[in-house]
Amino acid sequence: MKTNHKRWFLAAMGLVTITGFYSWSADNQLSGTNQQERRTGKVSIGSLTETVIATGVIRPMVGAEVNVGSRISGTVVSLPVEVGDRVEIDQLLAELDNTALEAAADQVRADVALAQPRVELAESILKRRQRLAGQGLASDEDLETADRDLAVERARLEASKARLRSAEIVLGYTQITAPISGVVAEVSTRAGETVAADFSSPTFVTILDLDRLEVLTYVDETDIGRVRVGQDATFTVDTYPDQEFKATVTAIQPRAERQNSVVNYVVRLDFDREDEYILRPEMTAHVRLVVAQRDNALTAPRDALKRRDGRQFMVVMTC
């Protein structure tokens, strides 16, 4: 057993003579001569990987693209952002005319201001009648009436406060802010336009978070059985052909997509971000999924194993 291990070790560390024998070729069929071609290559110990080649597209993750609109109708008086601007969460994106809503809120504030002293008056009346009842100068009916009047005034005050909160909430809808941080991808309206939110919420700005992108890879049905969550992958894009991005399989969608009688399954990849490379949605990704890997394997140069006509050489190891 030790002798056999020694022979394999010497074979791995030595030179490999790769010899191809053939009797006839396109160049020597007329001459009727036999030729022999020899090549040598160095064998090394390395890793062998089996990959699946697929095509994908870069898309925003769920929640990474947000259409920001208005909940109420009104006239746009300010829209201080443009396409390509970087915005932070809660930053002002647009403002609607709030004149009418501010007046309505002021009216409700006045109702609250009127209701407050009425409650205080009802409390004072109830306390006075309680004192008189203690002296035998007020009936139980008077106490019940005073107590009921106080409850009514308190309810009116709470109703006014509720209307004020509602008015202030609606007033706040005139200030449209960014729900996420990102880049402005689209501006759908301009200052001076009147928007109607009766049936659907009009979109003002589309925000895209470029830090939350993923690759949707379309894997053929013949290869999907070898793909697993957690496997490593790499991909390139046309704009950076020399840069290879590392990725990981995060999900395999169960439903297939059929196009022109070809069945593909969508595999989601999460990838490492590179600060000097900007990846954008809808870029085409050329993906290599690592489905199998073997370490400590004997390897030889690929070119040394092929003849000029593309056929394989017979390999002979010598040490």
Secondary structure, DSSP 8 states (H G I E B T S, - for coil): -HHHHHHHHHHHHSEEEEEEEES--TTTTTTT--EEEEEEEE-EEEEEEEEEEEEEEEEE-TTSEEEEE-SS-EEEEE----TT-EE-TT-EEEEE--HHHHHHHHHHHHHHHHHHHHHHHHHHHHHHHHHHHHTT-S-HHHHHHHHHHHHHHHHHHHHHHHHHHHHHHHHHTTEEE-SS-EEEEEE---TT-EE--SSS--EEEEEE-TTSEEEEEEEETTTGGG--TT-EEEEEETTEEEEEEEEEEEEEEEEEEEETTEEEEEEEEEE---TT----TT-EEEEEEEEEEEEEEEE--SGGGB-TTS-B-EEEE--
